[in-house]
Amino acid sequence: MVAVVLPGVMAAGNLDAAAVLLACAWCSDALDGRLARVSAGDTRLHGLDLVVDPAVGVGVLGGLVLAGHAPPLPVALAVVALGAALFAAGVAALGMGLLAIAYAWFMATLWAVGAEWRARP
């Protein structure tokens, strides 16, 4: 759900709301992992981690492109390369690589936009 909503929110220029949505996604992901460990088994969402986590990363990167904070070609190349490798190999670390790129770019964008906002008279 967050992966689908994020690009639109970011394209509308509402990076604050995007940050809140992303924080909610992080919390739900952490809660799912915690519940799986406590129950000594998988939760219903655990099997979707390999799809959902990278989808959130793609949503973040897509939102950055739509908002004009990221160039489309490098983002598309990263998504295609890491996505294809992820689903071909089924290695979760490749999805985490995509998430790392997306989250780092988003945080750098928030920092830059915040610096512009703080500099306004």
N, CA, C and O atoms as a DFTB+ gen file, in Angstrom:
484 C
 N C O
     1  1       0.825      -1.194       0.000
     2  2       0.000       0.000       0.000
     3  2       0.868       1.257       0.000
     4  3       0.652       2.163      -0.805
     5  1       1.851       1.313       0.904
     6  2       2.724       2.481       0.982
     7  2       3.490       2.656      -0.327
     8  3       3.690       3.781      -0.786
     9  1       3.916       1.550      -0.926
    10  2       4.676       1.614      -2.170
    11  2       3.868       2.255      -3.290
    12  3       4.436       2.885      -4.183
    13  1       2.567       2.104      -3.251
    14  2       1.697       2.662      -4.289
    15  2       1.386       4.127      -4.013
    16  3       1.282       4.922      -4.947
    17  1       1.240       4.489      -2.755
    18  2       0.851       5.849      -2.370
    19  2       2.035       6.817      -2.395
    20  3       1.876       7.982      -2.760
    21  1       3.219       6.338      -2.010
    22  2       4.393       7.212      -1.887
    23  2       4.701       8.042      -3.133
    24  3       4.906       9.249      -3.006
    25  1       4.744       7.454      -4.327
    26  2       5.094       8.283      -5.492
    27  2       4.160       9.468      -5.697
    28  3       4.608      10.563      -6.038
    29  1       2.869       9.254      -5.492
    30  2       1.918      10.350      -5.656
    31  2       2.088      11.434      -4.618
    32  3       2.017      12.623      -4.929
    33  1       2.314      11.023      -3.384
    34  2       2.522      11.985      -2.293
    35  2       3.777      12.805      -2.565
    36  3       3.787      14.023      -2.385
    37  1       4.835      12.125      -3.002
    38  2       6.090      12.829      -3.273
    39  2       5.974      13.720      -4.503
    40  3       6.510      14.828      -4.521
    41  1       5.279      13.244      -5.526
    42  2       5.096      14.051      -6.732
    43  2       4.327      15.326      -6.428
    44  3       4.534      16.354      -7.073
    45  1       3.435      15.255      -5.442
    46  2       2.676      16.438      -5.031
    47  2       3.529      17.405      -4.209
    48  3       3.076      18.489      -3.841
    49  1       4.768      16.999      -3.926
    50  2       5.681      17.873      -3.200
    51  2       5.558      17.784      -1.694
    52  3       6.116      18.615      -0.977
    53  1       4.839      16.793      -1.204
    54  2       4.635      16.670       0.231
    55  2       5.623      15.661       0.814
    56  3       5.258      14.530       1.134
    57  1       6.867      16.084       0.945
    58  2       7.906      15.193       1.455
    59  2       7.721      14.876       2.933
    60  3       8.144      13.815       3.394
    61  1       7.093      15.784       3.684
    62  2       6.825      15.510       5.095
    63  2       5.880      14.319       5.241
    64  3       6.132      13.418       6.041
    65  1       4.799      14.317       4.474
    66  2       3.850      13.202       4.522
    67  2       4.509      11.920       4.032
    68  3       4.243      10.840       4.559
    69  1       5.362      12.036       3.030
    70  2       6.086      10.861       2.531
    71  2       6.987      10.292       3.618
    72  3       7.089       9.074       3.764
    73  1       7.635      11.156       4.374
    74  2       8.501      10.699       5.469
    75  2       7.685       9.974       6.536
    76  3       8.137       8.967       7.083
    77  1       6.495      10.473       6.836
    78  2       5.631       9.819       7.822
    79  2       5.178       8.454       7.300
    80  3       5.192       7.471       8.039
    81  1       4.776       8.394       6.031
    82  2       4.377       7.113       5.446
    83  2       5.521       6.108       5.470
    84  3       5.324       4.933       5.779
    85  1       6.699       6.576       5.146
    86  2       7.868       5.704       5.139
    87  2       8.185       5.218       6.555
    88  3       8.535       4.054       6.749
    89  1       8.067       6.092       7.526
    90  2       8.285       5.692       8.919
    91  2       7.261       4.635       9.341
    92  3       7.597       3.701      10.069
    93  1       6.027       4.779       8.891
    94  2       4.990       3.772       9.191
    95  2       5.345       2.436       8.545
    96  3       5.153       1.379       9.148
    97  1       5.861       2.485       7.324
    98  2       6.272       1.250       6.649
    99  2       7.409       0.577       7.404
   100  3       7.419      -0.645       7.557
   101  1       8.367       1.370       7.878
   102  2       9.481       0.816       8.655
   103  2       8.967       0.176       9.937
   104  3       9.392      -0.919      10.305
   105  1       8.056       0.857      10.614
   106  2       7.519       0.323      11.877
   107  2       6.751      -0.976      11.645
   108  3       6.908      -1.928      12.410
   109  1       5.928      -1.027      10.608
   110  2       5.173      -2.253      10.344
   111  2       6.108      -3.396       9.957
   112  3       5.858      -4.546      10.321
   113  1       7.174      -3.097       9.229
   114  2       8.151      -4.124       8.860
   115  2       8.870      -4.640      10.102
   116  3       9.072      -5.845      10.252
   117  1       9.255      -3.730      10.986
   118  2       9.922      -4.128      12.224
   119  2       8.983      -4.930      13.122
   120  3       9.397      -5.908      13.745
   121  1       7.730      -4.517      13.185
   122  2       6.750      -5.223      14.008
   123  2       6.516      -6.632      13.472
   124  3       6.407      -7.579      14.251
   125  1       6.439      -6.778      12.162
   126  2       6.263      -8.086      11.554
   127  2       7.421      -9.010      11.908
   128  3       7.208     -10.176      12.243
   129  1       8.643      -8.495      11.837
   130  2       9.810      -9.294      12.198
   131  2       9.797      -9.678      13.668
   132  3      10.115     -10.810      14.035
   133  1       9.427      -8.726      14.495
   134  2       9.373      -8.981      15.946
   135  2       8.321     -10.044      16.271
   136  3       8.570     -10.949      17.068
   137  1       7.155      -9.929      15.653
   138  2       6.098     -10.912      15.886
   139  2       6.523     -12.301      15.413
   140  3       6.194     -13.302      16.048
   141  1       7.245     -12.360      14.310
   142  2       7.724     -13.650      13.819
   143  2       8.699     -14.282      14.805
   144  3       8.648     -15.486      15.054
   145  1       9.588     -13.465      15.366
   146  2      10.554     -13.998      16.339
   147  2       9.866     -14.451      17.629
   148  3      10.212     -15.492      18.188
   149  1       8.904     -13.677      18.092
   150  2       8.205     -14.016      19.338
   151  2       7.388     -15.295      19.165
   152  3       7.338     -16.130      20.068
   153  1       6.760     -15.443      18.025
   154  2       5.917     -16.617      17.806
   155  2       6.711     -17.823      17.332
   156  3       6.146     -18.898      17.130
   157  1       8.025     -17.653      17.153
   158  2       8.904     -18.734      16.685
   159  2       8.422     -19.309      15.358
   160  3       8.556     -20.504      15.096
   161  1       7.868     -18.448      14.539
   162  2       7.397     -18.873      13.221
   163  2       7.243     -17.662      12.328
   164  3       7.699     -16.566      12.654
   165  1       6.612     -17.869      11.227
   166  2       6.390     -16.769      10.287
   167  2       5.038     -16.117      10.535
   168  3       4.092     -16.767      10.980
   169  1       4.963     -14.836      10.242
   170  2       3.675     -14.154      10.234
   171  2       3.106     -14.287       8.833
   172  3       3.779     -14.783       7.930
   173  1       1.875     -13.849       8.650
   174  2       1.263     -13.947       7.320
   175  2       1.970     -13.064       6.308
   176  3       1.926     -13.339       5.109
   177  1       2.621     -12.006       6.773
   178  2       3.297     -11.084       5.863
   179  2       4.726     -11.497       5.541
   180  3       5.307     -10.997       4.578
   181  1       5.300     -12.397       6.326
   182  2       6.711     -12.740       6.159
   183  2       7.043     -13.212       4.743
   184  3       8.082     -12.839       4.199
   185  1       6.198     -14.003       4.159
   186  2       6.454     -14.515       2.819
   187  2       6.462     -13.427       1.757
   188  3       6.950     -13.649       0.649
   189  1       5.937     -12.274       2.075
   190  2       5.880     -11.170       1.116
   191  2       7.061     -10.214       1.235
   192  3       7.189      -9.297       0.424
   193  1       7.919     -10.406       2.222
   194  2       9.035      -9.487       2.449
   195  2       9.895      -9.290       1.208
   196  3      10.313      -8.169       0.917
   197  1      10.162     -10.361       0.476
   198  2      11.028     -10.277      -0.697
   199  2      10.406      -9.420      -1.799
   200  3      11.117      -8.926      -2.674
   201  1       9.087      -9.242      -1.762
   202  2       8.390      -8.422      -2.752
   203  2       8.072      -7.036      -2.204
   204  3       8.290      -6.031      -2.881
   205  1       7.558      -6.981      -0.982
   206  2       7.072      -5.716      -0.418
   207  2       8.209      -4.741      -0.138
   208  3       8.110      -3.565      -0.489
   209  1       9.279      -5.203       0.483
   210  2      10.376      -4.295       0.831
   211  2      10.969      -3.612      -0.409
   212  3      11.095      -2.387      -0.417
   213  1      11.334      -4.360      -1.452
   214  2      11.840      -3.678      -2.652
   215  2      10.779      -2.799      -3.331
   216  3      11.113      -1.782      -3.941
   217  1       9.513      -3.189      -3.225
   218  2       8.450      -2.363      -3.820
   219  2       8.390      -0.997      -3.150
   220  3       8.160       0.010      -3.819
   221  1       8.593      -0.953      -1.841
   222  2       8.628       0.334      -1.135
   223  2       9.819       1.150      -1.642
   224  3       9.696       2.356      -1.858
   225  1      10.961       0.503      -1.830
   226  2      12.131       1.190      -2.377
   227  2      11.867       1.753      -3.762
   228  3      12.261       2.878      -4.069
   229  1      11.201       0.968      -4.598
   230  2      10.853       1.432      -5.943
   231  2       9.869       2.599      -5.853
   232  3       9.954       3.544      -6.637
   233  1       8.937       2.535      -4.901
   234  2       7.998       3.640      -4.703
   235  2       8.703       4.920      -4.299
   236  3       8.367       6.003      -4.779
   237  1       9.683       4.792      -3.416
   238  2      10.456       5.964      -2.988
   239  2      11.221       6.546      -4.177
   240  3      11.181       7.751      -4.423
   241  1      11.912       5.681      -4.906
   242  2      12.688       6.169      -6.055
   243  2      11.782       6.767      -7.130
   244  3      12.111       7.791      -7.729
   245  1      10.640       6.123      -7.370
   246  2       9.686       6.674      -8.337
   247  2       9.172       8.032      -7.903
   248  3       9.028       8.940      -8.721
   249  1       8.898       8.169      -6.619
   250  2       8.445       9.455      -6.095
   251  2       9.505      10.533      -6.232
   252  3       9.193      11.683      -6.542
   253  1      10.756      10.163      -6.000
   254  2      11.849      11.129      -6.151
   255  2      11.970      11.589      -7.601
   256  3      12.217      12.764      -7.869
   257  1      11.796      10.657      -8.528
   258  2      11.848      11.018      -9.950
   259  2      10.674      11.937     -10.288
   260  3      10.864      12.983     -10.908
   261  1       9.470      11.554      -9.886
   262  2       8.279      12.359     -10.182
   263  2       8.346      13.747      -9.569
   264  3       7.828      14.708     -10.138
   265  1       8.987      13.855      -8.405
   266  2       9.105      15.150      -7.726
   267  2      10.270      15.981      -8.268
   268  3      10.452      17.133      -7.873
   269  1      11.062      15.391      -9.179
   270  2      12.184      16.123      -9.756
   271  2      13.436      16.116      -8.907
   272  3      14.329      16.937      -9.118
   273  1      13.521      15.205      -7.951
   274  2      14.685      15.135      -7.069
   275  2      15.678      14.048      -7.475
   276  3      16.722      13.897      -6.841
   277  1      15.363      13.296      -8.520
   278  2      16.259      12.238      -8.983
   279  2      16.141      12.120     -10.503
   280  3      15.050      12.270     -11.053
   281  1      17.252      11.855     -11.178
   282  2      17.208      11.701     -12.634
   283  2      16.606      10.345     -13.020
   284  3      16.962       9.325     -12.429
   285  1      15.716      10.323     -13.984
   286  2      15.001       9.084     -14.320
   287  2      15.893       7.933     -14.814
   288  3      15.683       6.789     -14.411
   289  1      16.858       8.203     -15.654
   290  2      17.634       7.113     -16.245
   291  2      18.448       6.325     -15.221
   292  3      18.344       5.099     -15.199
   293  1      19.261       6.973     -14.363
   294  2      19.992       6.176     -13.367
   295  2      19.070       5.415     -12.412
   296  3      19.372       4.292     -12.006
   297  1      17.951       6.033     -12.062
   298  2      17.006       5.356     -11.174
   299  2      16.423       4.134     -11.870
   300  3      16.348       3.057     -11.278
   301  1      16.014       4.293     -13.118
   302  2      15.453       3.166     -13.869
   303  2      16.475       2.046     -14.020
   304  3      16.137       0.872     -13.874
   305  1      17.717       2.401     -14.309
   306  2      18.760       1.382     -14.450
   307  2      18.992       0.635     -13.137
   308  3      19.136      -0.587     -13.136
   309  1      19.030       1.358     -12.030
   310  2      19.227       0.719     -10.725
   311  2      18.061      -0.211     -10.392
   312  3      18.268      -1.327      -9.915
   313  1      16.846       0.247     -10.642
   314  2      15.669      -0.561     -10.332
   315  2      15.631      -1.818     -11.200
   316  3      15.371      -2.913     -10.701
   317  1      15.887      -1.664     -12.478
   318  2      15.849      -2.823     -13.378
   319  2      16.964      -3.807     -13.039
   320  3      16.724      -5.010     -12.945
   321  1      18.179      -3.300     -12.857
   322  2      19.312      -4.193     -12.581
   323  2      19.141      -4.927     -11.257
   324  3      19.257      -6.151     -11.205
   325  1      18.868      -4.188     -10.192
   326  2      18.716      -4.828      -8.885
   327  2      17.443      -5.668      -8.806
   328  3      17.435      -6.737      -8.195
   329  1      16.375      -5.182      -9.422
   330  2      15.122      -5.943      -9.418
   331  2      15.245      -7.258     -10.170
   332  3      14.783      -8.294      -9.693
   333  1      15.857      -7.222     -11.331
   334  2      16.037      -8.450     -12.111
   335  2      16.933      -9.433     -11.372
   336  3      16.646     -10.629     -11.321
   337  1      18.019      -8.924     -10.801
   338  2      18.924      -9.800     -10.052
   339  2      18.229     -10.373      -8.823
   340  3      18.409     -11.544      -8.488
   341  1      17.439      -9.546      -8.156
   342  2      16.719      -9.992      -6.963
   343  2      15.789     -11.151      -7.288
   344  3      15.813     -12.183      -6.617
   345  1      14.974     -10.978      -8.314
   346  2      13.991     -12.010      -8.613
   347  2      14.602     -13.218      -9.326
   348  3      14.061     -14.321      -9.244
   349  1      15.713     -13.023     -10.018
   350  2      16.395     -14.161     -10.637
   351  2      17.091     -15.009      -9.582
   352  3      17.029     -16.238      -9.623
   353  1      17.750     -14.352      -8.644
   354  2      18.532     -15.075      -7.635
   355  2      17.737     -15.340      -6.362
   356  3      18.030     -16.286      -5.630
   357  1      16.728     -14.505      -6.096
   358  2      15.956     -14.664      -4.870
   359  2      16.752     -14.349      -3.610
   360  3      16.453     -14.858      -2.531
   361  1      17.769     -13.505      -3.759
   362  2      18.628     -13.152      -2.635
   363  2      18.125     -11.845      -2.025
   364  3      18.113     -10.805      -2.684
   365  1      17.717     -11.909      -0.780
   366  2      17.131     -10.741      -0.117
   367  2      18.094      -9.568      -0.042
   368  3      17.657      -8.418      -0.008
   369  1      19.395      -9.834      -0.016
   370  2      20.381      -8.754       0.085
   371  2      20.295      -7.807      -1.101
   372  3      20.579      -6.617      -0.961
   373  1      19.908      -8.313      -2.265
   374  2      19.763      -7.435      -3.426
   375  2      18.601      -6.462      -3.227
   376  3      18.683      -5.301      -3.628
   377  1      17.535      -6.932      -2.616
   378  2      16.418      -6.052      -2.291
   379  2      16.817      -5.014      -1.258
   380  3      16.380      -3.864      -1.320
   381  1      17.652      -5.424      -0.304
   382  2      18.135      -4.485       0.701
   383  2      19.033      -3.428       0.052
   384  3      19.054      -2.278       0.490
   385  1      19.770      -3.813      -0.986
   386  2      20.584      -2.847      -1.721
   387  2      19.708      -1.789      -2.375
   388  3      20.034      -0.602      -2.351
   389  1      18.600      -2.223      -2.956
   390  2      17.654      -1.286      -3.564
   391  2      17.063      -0.365      -2.510
   392  3      16.928       0.839      -2.732
   393  1      16.711      -0.932      -1.361
   394  2      16.186      -0.110      -0.268
   395  2      17.227       0.890       0.227
   396  3      16.899       2.042       0.511
   397  1      18.466       0.456       0.330
   398  2      19.523       1.349       0.814
   399  2      19.676       2.549      -0.113
   400  3      19.799       3.683       0.348
   401  1      19.667       2.298      -1.415
   402  2      19.768       3.388      -2.390
   403  2      18.578       4.332      -2.234
   404  3      18.750       5.550      -2.186
   405  1      17.377       3.773      -2.155
   406  2      16.164       4.593      -2.072
   407  2      16.130       5.419      -0.792
   408  3      15.859       6.619      -0.830
   409  1      16.404       4.778       0.338
   410  2      16.327       5.484       1.616
   411  2      17.419       6.545       1.734
   412  3      17.171       7.639       2.242
   413  1      18.612       6.229       1.273
   414  2      19.704       7.208       1.337
   415  2      19.379       8.416       0.466
   416  3      19.597       9.555       0.878
   417  1      18.863       8.176      -0.730
   418  2      18.520       9.275      -1.626
   419  2      17.395      10.120      -1.031
   420  3      17.430      11.348      -1.101
   421  1      16.406       9.460      -0.448
   422  2      15.292      10.183       0.164
   423  2      15.768      11.034       1.335
   424  3      15.378      12.196       1.458
   425  1      16.605      10.464       2.190
   426  2      17.106      11.231       3.337
   427  2      17.982      12.395       2.895
   428  3      17.924      13.475       3.483
   429  1      18.787      12.184       1.871
   430  2      19.605      13.282       1.341
   431  2      18.710      14.376       0.768
   432  3      18.998      15.564       0.915
   433  1      17.629      13.971       0.118
   434  2      16.683      14.948      -0.434
   435  2      15.997      15.722       0.687
   436  3      15.857      16.943       0.608
   437  1      15.570      15.014       1.730
   438  2      14.961      15.710       2.873
   439  2      15.933      16.709       3.485
   440  3      15.546      17.819       3.850
   441  1      17.197      16.311       3.596
   442  2      18.217      17.199       4.146
   443  2      18.379      18.436       3.263
   444  3      18.435      19.557       3.768
   445  1      18.455      18.233       1.947
   446  2      18.645      19.346       1.011
   447  2      17.432      20.273       1.006
   448  3      17.584      21.494       1.030
   449  1      16.243      19.705       0.974
   450  2      15.025      20.517       0.973
   451  2      14.907      21.264       2.294
   452  3      14.506      22.427       2.319
   453  1      15.253      20.602       3.383
   454  2      15.231      21.260       4.692
   455  2      16.206      22.419       4.745
   456  3      15.909      23.455       5.340
   457  1      17.375      22.253       4.125
   458  2      18.371      23.321       4.104
   459  2      17.848      24.510       3.300
   460  3      18.072      25.661       3.674
   461  1      17.147      24.230       2.191
   462  2      16.555      25.315       1.400
   463  2      15.486      26.026       2.213
   464  3      15.394      27.253       2.195
   465  1      14.679      25.250       2.927
   466  2      13.591      25.821       3.713
   467  2      14.134      26.674       4.855
   468  3      13.619      27.757       5.133
   469  1      15.189      26.169       5.519
   470  2      15.782      26.931       6.633
   471  2      16.447      28.221       6.157
   472  3      16.546      29.180       6.922
   473  1      16.902      28.258       4.913
   474  2      17.604      29.424       4.396
   475  2      16.647      30.536       3.954
   476  3      17.078      31.661       3.699
   477  1      15.368      30.227       3.865
   478  2      14.396      31.252       3.445
   479  2      14.234      32.318       4.526
   480  3      14.188      32.005       5.716
   481  1      14.146      33.591       4.100
   482  2      13.970      34.681       5.084
   483  2      12.573      34.702       5.662
   484  3      12.263      35.551       6.498
